[in-house]
Amino acid sequence: MVPSQTCGGSATAGSGRPSREVTRVLVSAVDAAIAVLDPSAPAGPVLESMLTSFTETVSPVQGRIADLAAREPNGPLRIVQGYLGNAFSHAIAGDVHATRSALITARAALACFAEDDGPDHTLWLP
């Protein structure tokens, strides 16, 4: 199940936000994943490569992500994790379109979490 979320907060969105470093790493990983998932790309190798790249990019902050998520089980990081979990489930099933859609949703959630830092011109979707 994917949690509901709004920029201003919701019943499932806690008050805390991921640190800037965690947010930047997640944004970078999600942006790269979206970029390689051309809707006309064949599923197999593209999805496998995307999953491997994402894992390698996020691994330096994985411990902090787990700590933050454990501290706030209903916090904003859980929202992003829900969308990413959805994306990875679709990727494992071989559905490029659904994977890309879920990643775009995760990216939108990350943009909302970063809005307190002022405008970030990297927060656009290709």
N, C-alpha and C positions, 0 to 999 in steps of 0.2 A: 504494500500500500504506500502511495506517495503522500506525504503530509501536505496540508494546505499551507500557503504562505503568502504574505503581502509585504511590501516594502516597509509599511508602518508597523508591522507586527501582526500577530494573530494568536489564536488560542494555542497554536503549536509552535509559535516562534518565540523563543526566550529573549531575554534582554541582552545577553552577551553576544559578542561577535567574534569570529575567528581573528587572530592577530593579522597584521598586515602581511607578514611573511607567509603565513599559511594561506591567506587569501590570494596573494600573488602567485604562489606555487600552484594552487588549484586553478586559478584563472589561466595560467600558462598551459597547464596540462589539458584543460577543457578546450581552450582555443586551438591547440595543436590537434586535438582529437577531431574537432569539428572540421578543421581545415583539410584533413586527409580523407574525410568521409564524403567524397563527392557522391551525390545521389545516384550517379550512373556507374559507380565503382562496383566491381564484383565483390561479393561478400567475404569469402574465405580469407585470403591473405591480407586484405586491407583491414579487416576487423581484428585479426590476430596481431598485426603490426601496431594498430592503434592501442590495443589493450596492453601490449608490452611497453610501448612508449609511455603511456599514461602511468603505468606502475613504476617505471624507472624515474619519471619526473617527480612523482609524489612521494617516493620512498624516503627522501631526506626529512620530510615533515610528518611522516606517517604516525610516529609516536605521539607527537603533539596533537595531531588530529584525533587520535584515540583518546588521549587525556581530556581534551576539550569536550568531546562527545560524551564521555563518561561523566564529566562534571555537570553537564547540562543535557540530560536525556531528551528534553523537549526543546533544545536550543536550535539556533540557526544552522549550525553545522550538521545536525541531524536532518534538516530539510534538504541540504545539498546532498548528503549521503543517500537519502531516499531517491532523489532524482538520478544520481550516479548509479545506484544499485539497479534502478530501472533500465538505465542505458546499458549496463553491462549484461543484464539478463537478456536484453534484445540482441546484443552483440553475440553472446553465446549461442542464441537461437539463429544467428545469421541474418538478421533483419537490419540492413544498413539504414533504411529510412527511419524506422522506429528508434534505432540507436542514436542517430543524428538529432532527432526531435527531442529525445530525453536529455541529450547533452546540451542542446540549446536552452532547454528549460533550466538545467543546472546552472548554466552560464548566466541566465537572467537572475536567478536567485543570488548568485555571487555578486552581480552588479548591485543589487539592493543592499547587500551587506557592506559593500565598499562605499556606499554613497556618503557616509559620514566623513570620509577622507577628502571630500571635495571632488570636483570633476576629474575623471580619469579617462583620457582620450583613447585608452586601449579597450574600453568597455563596449565596443561595437561588435556586431556579428557580421562575418563576411557573407 
